[in-house]
Amino acid sequence: MRLLLDECVPRPLKNDFVGHTVFHVRDLDWSGKRNGEILDLMIQTGFQAFITVDRNLEFQQNIQTRGISVVVLMQSPTAARIFSRSFRAPWLHWRLSNPDKS
């Protein structure tokens, strides 16, 4: 799967998505572009998911009509501690698979 990390997501996180093709917005010189522009460019270049921390994205953009997935990383006090120690994709996968768990 082709994934794109938003510019507000730490760049080293892309190394944790083993088995996926992952780019950071900065890798593609898309820094500073508005979310709508980035989503359009993603569609044109074959990306399937956008990883961000922007909780307002769903209210700013009509995601359903674009045909891509958006994953919003949320921080709780526990998640912030895990993230600061060394955030790893298996933990992210667990959270995405178990959204009702804290």
VOPAGU-2260 file (C-alpha; in pm, 1 decimal, decimal comma):
REM VOPAGU-2260
SITE   aa  ch    i         X         Y         Z
SITE  MET   A    0       0,0       0,0       0,0
SITE  ARG   A    1     124,3     351,5     -83,3
SITE  LEU   A    2     103,3     573,3     224,5
SITE  LEU   A    3     172,3     943,7     265,1
SITE  LEU   A    4     267,2    1102,8     596,4
SITE  ASP   A    5     153,1    1460,8     651,7
SITE  GLU   A    6     420,7    1720,2     726,2
SITE  CYS   A    7     309,5    1738,0    1091,4
SITE  VAL   A    8     385,0    1365,0    1139,0
SITE  PRO   A    9     743,8    1286,0    1243,6
SITE  ARG   A   10     939,7    1180,7     935,8
SITE  PRO   A   11    1112,3     880,2    1101,3
SITE  LEU   A   12     770,6     718,5    1149,7
SITE  LYS   A   13     775,0     619,0     782,3
SITE  ASN   A   14    1034,6     351,0     864,1
SITE  ASP   A   15     787,0     174,4    1091,9
SITE  PHE   A   16     542,0      80,8     817,0
SITE  VAL   A   17     724,6    -231,7     701,0
SITE  GLY   A   18     581,5    -385,8     385,6
SITE  HIS   A   19     434,7     -57,8     260,4
SITE  THR   A   20     566,4     213,1      30,8
SITE  VAL   A   21     574,4     521,8     251,6
SITE  PHE   A   22     660,1     880,2     164,4
SITE  HIS   A   23     660,5    1194,1     374,2
SITE  VAL   A   24     516,1    1515,2     228,9
SITE  ARG   A   25     868,4    1662,8     240,1
SITE  ASP   A   26    1005,6    1374,5      30,3
SITE  LEU   A   27     783,4    1489,9    -255,1
SITE  ASP   A   28     840,4    1864,7    -208,7
SITE  TRP   A   29     473,0    1906,4    -114,9
SITE  SER   A   30     543,0    2095,2     209,4
SITE  GLY   A   31     331,7    2405,0     252,5
SITE  LYS   A   32      57,1    2284,5      18,9
SITE  ARG   A   33    -300,2    2296,4     142,4
SITE  ASN   A   34    -472,6    1970,2     239,6
SITE  GLY   A   35    -702,8    1973,9     -64,0
SITE  GLU   A   36    -405,5    2012,2    -296,7
SITE  ILE   A   37    -219,9    1728,7    -123,5
SITE  LEU   A   38    -521,8    1498,4    -145,7
SITE  ASP   A   39    -560,1    1575,7    -517,7
SITE  LEU   A   40    -189,2    1507,8    -578,4
SITE  MET   A   41    -218,0    1182,2    -384,1
SITE  ILE   A   42    -495,3    1060,8    -612,2
SITE  GLN   A   43    -300,4    1160,4    -923,5
SITE  THR   A   44       9,7     972,8    -804,3
SITE  GLY   A   45    -158,3     655,3    -676,0
SITE  PHE   A   46    -147,3     692,4    -298,4
SITE  GLN   A   47    -406,0     497,5    -100,2
SITE  ALA   A   48    -385,2     646,1     250,1
SITE  PHE   A   49    -292,0     972,2     420,7
SITE  ILE   A   50    -154,5     964,0     777,0
SITE  THR   A   51    -202,2    1290,2     970,3
SITE  VAL   A   52    -261,2    1437,4    1315,3
SITE  ASP   A   53    -500,2    1700,5    1175,9
SITE  ARG   A   54    -832,6    1626,4    1347,1
SITE  ASN   A   55   -1008,8    1893,6    1141,9
SITE  LEU   A   56    -928,6    1736,1     804,8
SITE  GLU   A   57   -1260,4    1551,7     784,1
SITE  PHE   A   58   -1447,1    1879,9     836,4
SITE  GLN   A   59   -1234,5    2069,5     582,4
SITE  GLN   A   60   -1235,9    1811,1     302,3
SITE  ASN   A   61   -1493,2    1571,8     157,3
SITE  ILE   A   62   -1284,6    1258,0     208,9
SITE  GLN   A   63   -1553,6    1007,6     101,9
SITE  THR   A   64   -1560,8    1133,2    -257,0
SITE  ARG   A   65   -1183,0    1113,1    -301,8
SITE  GLY   A   66   -1141,2     734,7    -279,1
SITE  ILE   A   67    -849,4     739,2     -34,1
SITE  SER   A   68    -826,9     652,9     333,6
SITE  VAL   A   69    -726,7     903,3     598,1
SITE  VAL   A   70    -579,4     790,7     929,0
SITE  VAL   A   71    -578,1    1052,5    1203,4
SITE  LEU   A   72    -327,4     977,4    1477,4
SITE  MET   A   73    -472,2    1077,8    1813,7
SITE  GLN   A   74    -275,4    1141,2    2127,4
SITE  SER   A   75    -387,5    1053,0    2476,3
SITE  PRO   A   76    -157,9    1098,0    2776,9
SITE  THR   A   77     -59,9     729,8    2744,9
SITE  ALA   A   78      -9,5     754,4    2369,4
SITE  ALA   A   79     206,7    1062,0    2413,8
SITE  ARG   A   80     437,5     869,1    2648,2
SITE  ILE   A   81     455,6     575,2    2406,6
SITE  PHE   A   82     519,4     812,1    2116,7
SITE  SER   A   83     796,0     996,8    2297,4
SITE  ARG   A   84     976,5     673,6    2388,6
SITE  SER   A   85     974,0     524,8    2039,8
SITE  PHE   A   86     648,0     500,1    1851,7
SITE  ARG   A   87     612,7     176,9    1655,6
SITE  ALA   A   88     367,7      73,1    1385,1
SITE  PRO   A   89     254,0    -249,8    1563,5
SITE  TRP   A   90     107,7     -29,0    1837,0
SITE  LEU   A   91     -57,8     184,9    1568,7
SITE  HIS   A   92    -192,1    -128,0    1400,4
SITE  TRP   A   93    -335,0    -246,3    1734,2
SITE  ARG   A   94    -506,0      91,1    1792,5
SITE  LEU   A   95    -653,6      92,8    1441,2
SITE  SER   A   96    -775,1    -264,1    1485,3
SITE  ASN   A   97    -918,1    -193,7    1832,7
SITE  PRO   A   98   -1058,0     161,2    1819,2
SITE  ASP   A   99   -1275,0     113,9    2129,3
SITE  LYS   A  100    -979,1      22,2    2351,9
SITE  SER   A  101    -796,7     289,0    2550,2
